[in-house]
Amino acid sequence: MSCFKRHIINGLCGFGVLILPLSLTASPSLPDSDPTVSDSQTPQTQQGPTKPNPPQNSYLLQGVEDTWLLQGIETLERFQGWLGTHVQATGQGIDDYFGSDEAFERSVGNRLDIMTPMVFHDSGQVEMSMRLRAKFALPKIQKRWQFLITSEDTSVKGQVNDDLAREVIEQEGTTSLGFQVALEEFDKLATLLDFGINFQNIVDPDPYVRLKKRYEWPVEGGWTTRMSQNLFWERYAGPGLESKLVFDKDLDAEYLFRSQTDGVWWHDDEYYDLTQRLLLYQKVNPHRLLTYQARWSWDTRDVGTHITDYGAALNWRELAYKNWLYFEVEPGVAFSESNDFSKADLTLMLMLEMRFFEP
């Protein structure tokens, strides 16, 4: 068995151990069905009642009988219900289901998201991260103010040779503390002002200011268009502009097609990053979504506009328990200019995501 295969199997086993005591999250914008079967509906035999079959659209962890697992789920659910306010349903169900930045900003009240992605490469490299973002409403202030906390900590990034770690690098993550105020908030339009401090270490803070504008409008042929602009200034990165343009079209009740273009202009370094994605979303059931993605990236650094990498991926995202516990599995392949596009980078991403808010 190759190093990569053995490493993936070990990672899947470890990921399964992580999932079992925690459970998974669900989208507030999708139906939250939880059917049950009464004792009167269960056929009786001389050996006793027959165990009912699980509902077809039940959650992955619905009806578990392991005492320790059920207690763990219920403990997390009590914390989930204590923390804040339910996310308001919006027309962007896909974004809400995936917990995009725009969906996080649209949410009302207190919220905490915890994500634990692991990425395995066929070279044996492993990336393990802990990502956190939280918002807390300040209801006593007249306008809509939020206190924001975000962090991304890459705890392990190493190269594995057989069963031994040849190189392990512990990297410091970044943490941001700030405030957000909604300058205007309408159904299809919003303007937000963020300001705060990024911390890579305590003695060297990096203040920032961001002015965000997003708007949505329909287009002929059943398309919906959304655009967002994020004008920012940071102490070290300097000023810049981040832009996103999204075209959505429902093909039928099961499939949605999306074209998404993301770009960042860096003023001080005088270059532009651009990424184009084509995505096809398949709604398998109320708790499961498959995404087929093709991606290309360019930048204008050094030699003018040129492609830097491209790839494809298949994402399986599951709402495993009610509306707060999710997991993702994403195999992918990418080619990069760092090796002249001569060798494919095969990856497998596993992620557990928990969202805490008041149901």
C-alpha positions in Angstrom: 0.0 0.0 0.0 1.4 3.4 -1.0 2.3 6.1 1.5 -0.6 8.3 0.3 -3.2 5.6 0.5 -2.1 4.5 4.0 -2.1 8.1 5.1 -5.6 8.8 3.7 -7.0 5.7 5.5 -5.4 6.8 8.8 -6.8 10.3 8.3 -10.3 9.0 7.6 -10.2 6.9 10.7 -9.1 9.8 12.8 -11.7 12.0 11.2 -14.4 9.5 12.0 -13.4 9.4 15.7 -13.6 13.2 15.7 -17.1 13.2 14.1 -18.7 10.6 16.3 -18.6 12.5 19.6 -19.5 15.8 18.0 -22.2 15.4 15.3 -22.9 17.7 12.3 -24.7 21.0 11.3 -27.7 21.9 9.1 -28.7 24.8 7.0 -31.3 27.2 8.4 -32.6 27.9 4.9 -33.4 24.3 4.1 -36.3 22.2 5.4 -35.7 20.8 8.9 -37.7 17.6 8.8 -37.5 15.2 11.7 -40.2 12.5 11.2 -40.8 9.9 13.9 -42.6 6.6 14.0 -45.0 5.8 16.8 -45.1 2.5 18.6 -48.6 1.9 17.2 -47.2 2.0 13.7 -44.5 -0.6 14.4 -45.5 -4.2 13.6 -45.4 -6.6 16.6 -44.0 -10.2 16.5 -43.5 -12.9 19.1 -39.9 -11.7 19.4 -41.0 -8.2 20.3 -41.4 -5.0 18.4 -39.6 -4.6 15.1 -37.1 -1.8 14.8 -38.5 0.8 12.4 -36.5 1.7 9.3 -35.1 5.2 9.4 -36.9 7.9 7.4 -35.6 8.4 3.9 -34.7 12.0 4.5 -33.5 11.7 8.1 -30.3 13.2 9.4 -27.2 11.1 9.3 -27.0 11.0 13.1 -30.8 10.8 13.7 -31.9 7.9 15.8 -28.4 6.9 17.1 -28.6 4.5 20.1 -25.1 4.8 21.5 -25.6 6.4 24.9 -22.3 8.3 25.0 -22.8 9.6 21.4 -26.4 10.7 22.1 -25.3 12.5 25.3 -22.6 14.3 23.4 -25.0 15.5 20.8 -27.5 16.7 23.4 -24.8 18.6 25.3 -23.7 20.4 22.2 -27.3 21.1 21.2 -28.0 22.8 24.6 -25.0 25.1 24.0 -26.2 25.7 20.5 -29.6 26.8 21.7 -28.2 29.0 24.5 -25.9 31.1 22.4 -27.9 33.5 20.2 -30.6 34.1 17.6 -31.7 32.0 14.6 -30.3 32.9 11.2 -33.0 34.6 9.1 -34.0 32.7 6.0 -33.0 34.3 2.7 -33.2 33.6 -1.0 -29.6 32.6 -1.1 -30.2 29.1 0.2 -27.0 27.7 -1.3 -24.8 30.3 0.4 -26.6 29.8 3.7 -26.1 26.1 3.5 -22.4 26.5 2.8 -22.0 29.3 5.4 -20.4 31.8 3.0 -19.1 35.1 4.3 -22.2 36.9 2.8 -24.5 34.5 4.6 -22.7 35.0 7.8 -23.0 38.7 7.5 -26.7 38.5 6.7 -27.4 36.4 9.9 -29.1 38.3 12.7 -28.0 38.1 16.4 -25.3 36.1 18.1 -23.5 33.3 16.2 -20.4 31.1 16.5 -19.1 29.0 13.6 -16.3 26.5 14.2 -14.6 24.7 11.2 -11.9 22.0 11.4 -10.6 21.3 7.8 -7.9 18.7 7.1 -6.3 18.4 3.6 -4.3 15.4 2.5 -2.0 15.6 -0.5 -0.8 12.7 -2.6 2.8 13.8 -1.8 2.1 12.9 1.9 1.7 16.5 3.1 -1.1 17.2 5.6 -2.7 20.5 6.5 -4.8 20.7 9.6 -6.6 23.9 10.6 -9.0 25.4 13.1 -11.1 28.2 11.9 -13.5 30.3 14.1 -15.8 33.2 13.4 -18.2 34.8 15.9 -20.5 37.8 16.0 -22.3 39.3 19.0 -25.1 41.8 18.6 -24.9 45.1 20.5 -28.7 45.7 21.0 -28.4 48.8 23.1 -26.8 50.9 20.3 -29.3 52.5 18.0 -27.9 51.2 14.7 -27.1 47.6 13.9 -23.7 47.0 15.5 -21.9 43.7 15.8 -18.8 42.7 17.6 -16.7 40.3 15.4 -14.1 37.7 16.2 -12.4 35.6 13.5 -9.3 33.4 13.6 -7.5 30.9 11.4 -4.9 28.7 13.1 -2.9 26.3 11.0 -1.7 23.9 13.7 0.1 21.3 11.6 1.5 21.4 8.1 3.9 18.6 7.5 5.4 16.2 5.1 5.0 12.5 5.8 7.5 9.8 4.8 6.0 6.3 5.3 4.6 6.4 8.9 7.0 9.0 10.2 6.7 12.8 10.0 9.7 14.0 8.1 8.8 17.6 8.5 6.3 19.2 10.8 5.8 23.0 10.9 3.6 24.6 13.5 2.4 27.9 12.1 0.9 30.8 14.0 -2.6 31.7 12.9 -4.2 35.2 12.7 -6.9 36.5 14.9 -9.1 39.5 14.2 -11.2 41.6 16.7 -13.4 44.3 15.4 -16.8 45.9 15.0 -19.3 46.0 12.1 -22.1 48.5 11.6 -24.8 48.3 8.9 -24.9 51.7 7.3 -27.9 50.6 5.1 -29.7 47.3 5.0 -32.4 46.6 2.4 -33.7 43.4 0.7 -31.3 43.6 -2.3 -28.8 46.1 -1.0 -26.4 46.5 2.0 -23.5 48.7 3.0 -21.4 47.5 5.9 -18.4 49.2 7.7 -15.9 47.0 9.5 -13.0 48.2 11.6 -10.7 46.5 14.0 -7.3 44.9 14.5 -5.6 41.8 13.1 -3.2 40.0 15.4 -0.4 37.7 14.2 1.3 38.3 17.5 0.4 40.5 20.5 3.2 43.0 20.1 2.6 43.8 16.4 -1.1 44.6 15.8 -2.4 45.3 12.2 -5.4 47.6 12.2 -7.9 47.5 9.3 -10.9 49.3 7.9 -13.3 47.8 5.3 -16.2 49.3 3.5 -18.4 46.6 2.0 -21.2 47.1 -0.6 -23.4 44.3 -2.0 -26.4 44.3 -4.3 -28.5 41.9 -6.2 -30.7 42.2 -9.3 -32.6 39.8 -11.7 -31.5 39.3 -15.3 -33.5 38.1 -18.3 -33.7 34.4 -18.8 -34.1 33.4 -15.1 -30.7 34.5 -14.0 -30.0 36.2 -10.7 -26.9 38.4 -10.4 -25.1 39.4 -7.2 -22.1 41.7 -6.8 -20.1 42.7 -3.8 -17.3 45.2 -3.4 -14.9 45.4 -0.4 -12.7 48.4 -0.2 -10.1 47.8 2.5 -7.0 49.3 4.1 -4.6 47.3 6.3 -1.4 48.5 8.0 0.8 45.9 6.3 -1.1 45.0 3.1 -2.1 48.6 2.4 -5.2 49.6 0.5 -7.0 47.3 -2.0 -10.3 46.3 -3.5 -11.9 42.9 -3.3 -14.7 42.2 -5.8 -17.1 39.3 -6.4 -19.6 38.8 -9.3 -22.0 35.8 -9.2 -24.5 34.6 -11.8 -27.0 32.0 -10.6 -29.6 30.0 -12.6 -32.0 27.3 -11.4 -31.9 24.6 -14.1 -34.7 22.6 -12.3 -35.7 21.7 -8.8 -32.5 19.6 -8.3 -29.8 21.6 -10.1 -28.4 25.1 -9.8 -25.7 26.5 -12.0 -23.3 29.3 -10.9 -20.6 31.3 -12.5 -18.5 33.1 -9.8 -15.6 35.6 -10.5 -13.5 36.7 -7.6 -10.8 39.4 -7.9 -8.5 41.3 -5.5 -6.5 44.4 -6.5 -3.4 45.2 -4.3 -2.5 48.8 -4.5 1.0 48.8 -3.0 2.2 45.7 -4.8 0.5 46.8 -8.0 -1.0 43.5 -9.1 -4.4 41.8 -9.5 -5.6 38.3 -8.5 -8.5 36.8 -10.4 -10.3 33.4 -10.0 -13.1 32.1 -12.1 -15.3 29.2 -10.9 -18.0 27.2 -12.7 -20.1 25.3 -10.2 -23.1 22.9 -10.6 -25.0 22.3 -7.4 -27.1 19.1 -7.0 -29.7 19.1 -4.2 -29.8 15.4 -3.4 -32.2 15.8 -0.5 -32.9 18.4 2.2 -29.7 17.5 4.0 -27.3 16.7 1.3 -25.7 18.8 -1.5 -23.2 17.8 -4.1 -21.0 20.4 -5.9 -19.1 19.9 -9.1 -16.5 22.6 -9.6 -14.0 23.7 -12.2 -11.6 26.6 -11.3 -8.9 28.8 -13.0 -6.7 31.5 -11.3 -4.7 34.3 -12.9 -2.6 37.2 -11.6 -0.6 40.1 -13.0 2.5 39.8 -10.9 5.9 40.1 -12.5 5.2 39.0 -16.1 1.7 40.4 -16.7 -1.5 38.5 -16.8 -0.9 34.8 -16.7 -2.6 31.6 -15.3 -1.2 30.5 -12.0 -3.2 27.3 -11.3 -6.4 25.4 -12.3 -8.2 22.4 -11.1 -11.5 20.6 -10.4 -13.2 19.2 -7.3 -16.3 17.3 -6.2 -17.7 18.4 -2.8 -20.2 16.4 -0.7 -21.7 18.5 2.1 -24.0 16.9 4.6 -26.3 18.4 7.2 -25.7 15.7 9.7 -27.8 16.8 12.7 -30.7 19.3 12.7 -29.6 22.8 11.7 -26.1 23.2 13.2 -23.8 20.3 12.4 -22.3 19.7 9.0 -19.4 17.8 7.4 -17.7 17.9 4.0 -15.7 15.5 1.9 -14.0 17.0 -1.1 -11.6 15.1 -3.4 -9.9 17.4 -6.0 -7.0 17.8 -8.4 -5.0 20.9 -9.2 -2.2 22.0 -11.5 0.2 24.9 -10.6 2.7 27.0 -12.4 5.2 26.3 -9.5 6.0 23.0 -11.3 5.1 24.2 -14.9 1.8 22.4 -14.7 3.6 19.1 -15.2 2.3 17.2 -12.1 -1.2 17.0 -10.7 -1.7 17.6 -7.0 -4.3 15.2 -5.8 -6.1 16.2 -2.6 -8.7 15.1 -0.2 -10.4 17.6 2.2 -12.4 16.5 5.3 -14.1 19.1 7.3 -16.4 19.3 10.3 -18.4 22.5 10.9 -20.6 23.5 13.9 -22.8 26.6 14.0 -24.1 27.7 17.4 -27.2 30.0 17.6 -30.6 30.0 19.1 -33.1 27.9 17.1 
